[in-house]
Amino acid sequence: MRCPQCGSENCTEPDDIGDVTCITCGYVFDQDEGEDVKLWQLHTTNA
């Protein structure tokens, strides 16, 4: 899982509601957000 905030892959496993915590910067994000970072950035750049 990659953190959308700092780009680190040093993240916890998703908890029971799908939240992932980045150990590097402390950012909490949804597991779908982490998996789709590159696709999402690409999509919003071209929009």
C-alpha positions as CSV (number, residue, x, y, z in Angstrom):
1,M,0.0,0.0,0.0
2,R,1.4,3.4,-0.9
3,C,0.5,6.5,1.1
4,P,-1.1,9.2,-1.0
5,Q,0.3,11.9,1.3
6,C,4.0,11.1,1.3
7,G,4.4,8.2,-1.1
8,S,5.8,5.8,1.5
9,E,4.9,2.2,1.3
10,N,5.5,1.8,5.1
11,C,1.8,1.5,6.0
12,T,-0.3,-0.7,8.3
13,E,-2.7,-3.3,7.0
14,P,-6.2,-2.1,6.5
15,D,-8.3,-2.3,9.6
16,D,-11.9,-3.6,9.8
17,I,-13.3,-0.5,8.1
18,G,-10.6,-0.3,5.5
19,D,-8.5,2.5,7.0
20,V,-4.8,2.3,6.5
21,T,-2.3,4.4,8.6
22,C,1.0,5.5,7.1
23,I,3.8,4.7,9.6
24,T,6.1,7.3,8.0
25,C,3.9,10.4,8.2
26,G,0.9,9.3,10.2
27,Y,-1.6,10.0,7.5
28,V,-4.8,7.9,7.6
29,F,-6.4,7.0,4.3
30,D,-8.9,4.5,2.8
31,Q,-7.3,1.4,1.3
32,D,-9.0,2.1,-2.0
33,E,-7.3,5.6,-2.0
34,G,-3.9,4.0,-1.4
35,E,-4.3,1.4,-4.2
36,D,-5.6,3.9,-6.7
37,V,-3.2,6.8,-6.2
38,K,-1.5,6.7,-9.5
39,L,-4.6,6.1,-11.5
40,W,-6.4,8.8,-9.7
41,Q,-3.6,11.3,-10.2
42,L,-3.5,10.5,-13.9
43,H,-7.2,10.8,-14.2
44,T,-7.4,14.2,-12.5
45,T,-4.4,15.6,-14.4
46,N,-6.1,14.8,-17.8
47,A,-9.6,16.0,-16.7
